[in-house]
Amino acid sequence: MHIHHLTPERLRGAPTFDSTVPHLERMLAGRTLVAHNATFDHGFLVEEARRLGTTLPITHRLCTVTLARRLQLDVPNVKLGTPARYWGIPQAAAHDARDDARTLMEVFRRSVDLAGALGLGLPVVACSATSRAYPGPVTRVPCPWRNPGRYDASVGLVQGTKIAITGPTVLARADLARRLTDAGLDVMNSVSGKTGLLVANPGAASSRKLEYAKDTGIPVVDEGTVLRLAARVIAGVVKSAPESIEVVTVIEPEPAQQSPQGTPKPSTPSRPAGPWAGRRVLVLGGSHVEATVMRSRITQLGASPAINLTAGVTDVLVLDGGVGDPRMPKIRSRGLTVLGMHHVDAALGTPGDLDPADVDSASADVAATRPEWTPIMMTPGAVIDLPAELTQFTINVAWSAAPAQVGDVDVLAFELGEDERVLSDDEFVFFNQPVSPDGAVTLSIDGDREQGIAVDLRAVPAEVARIMVGAAVEGQTFGDIGALSVGVDTTETTIATAVCDAATTERSMIIAEIYRRNRRWRLRIVGQGYDDDLAGFAVRHGVEIDD
């Protein structure tokens, strides 16, 4: 009520959802649903319709959060009010449904115009392949007990046993899962070789879980039986208990790295500095290797490489063949600075900036006017310590928004233990399993050329030592896809950016890692590619994949 002002008095007499369905169907049929954070809003519409036993004719959606990111507007964040202020659109009543819809309409109208001027496609996605209703799968509660293995009827059900449920249940599945969790059992959303027991009532239709259990010998019991077993569950062994011997590890502080002058070297990269600080440079033309090298040199100059022509691009570096790029007319019409390789060579060799008379068109002194929230630029291998107060952020990954066809790119994540393997198959977050069991890692599928992994460090269990964010491509290689742009974003600002562009023939890639070090969380940009496909990449990190 405090945020949305939806008091009981205001809602009294309002139409219920079922009465609005015919109107919604007429509005939505044959159209694209547009919303700010469209995955979230669409999910609730899907779930509300499901409760009525119907479906809404929503086949495509467009997220204006994603559109704002794609445009790279000069704003610190993409909350609805921020791009509204950028466009000079007044907000009469933030969080009011009618005023938010009006504001969004105006933001969308201007964003579409700018996307057209830049030659950027709109991030429309098909709902059928990526949608999920709310609530999602059973939320897994971290289990404090060690996994005792398969259920043995002669012993009984032991705390820590990994249990999965398939088919219809008498109790609501969430209630059944809660009762089993309260008994100390580890309730999963999938089955694997680590699963100790599968719950399926008589007459349950054949499912992947049932077939896997039959093939691998996982015991199967019905709902009534598992509840009786849970009522007299056998005490398990806590994960913190010692094994055969007790090992005490003393964590020594890391020695400070010394620079040649003898002063301590910070582990966190400084914010952009250099003759091109504050600039965003798009590279056109050249071979894959040449473009990769030039993006690295641009970073050395303090500029941020761009992979698309966006509102944030200030300069364009043209290599061999780049003059014929179809974006050149739009670049010239926007008055962007057009550079050649000799400009980069000169800037690296002298402390001064470019001579405006030596380029095709002059740009403003971006470095002098760049906002205070300019993010840290990271190169592959760079590490930053995350501030203790930073507990929620998203690693957003984007690739070329050019009209050319690209293969399906899947951004994914693994929650890994100390052995750098998943604790169970449920700790593999991807399009078919978009939330980790603990709720700490969530896949956000916003657009056709960008996806994100949202992380909540407060929910990460103690046994998770590392969260690995990666990507895999189907039908092509990352050399075909081109550079990946990485942004570490909070709701308020962008913390860091990076470009991963060293891959050529690889089909999977580790993009970033969030890991614990001396009781602190760190972020490393990796950019390491592999020839594995999605399945092989998952197996590499301990996930069991059916043949």
Secondary structure, DSSP 8 states (H G I E B T S, - for coil): -TTT---HHHHTT---HHHHHHHHHHHHTTSEEEETTHHHHHHHHHHHHHHTT------EEEEHHHHHHHHT-S-S---THHHHHHTT---SSTT-HHHHHHHHHHHHHHHHHHHHHHT----EEEHHHH---SS-S-------B----S-BTTTB-BTT-EEEE-S--SS-HHHHHHHHHHTT-EEESS--TT--EEE--TT----HHHHHHHHHT--EE-HHHHHHHHHT-B---BTTS--SS-----------EE-TTS-EE-SS--S--STTTT-EEEEESS-HHHHHHHHHHHHHTT-EEESS--TT--EEEE-TTGGG-TTHHHHHHTT-EEE-HHHHHHHHHSSS---GGGSSS----HHHH--TT--EEE-TT-EEE--TT--EEEEEEE---SSS---EEEEEEEEE-TTSSBSSGGGEEBTTB-B-TTSSEEEE--SSSEEEEEEEGGG--TT--EEEEEEEEESS-HHHH--EEEEEE-SS-EEEEEEE---SS-SEEEEEEEEEETTEEEEEEEEEEES--HHHHHHHTT-----
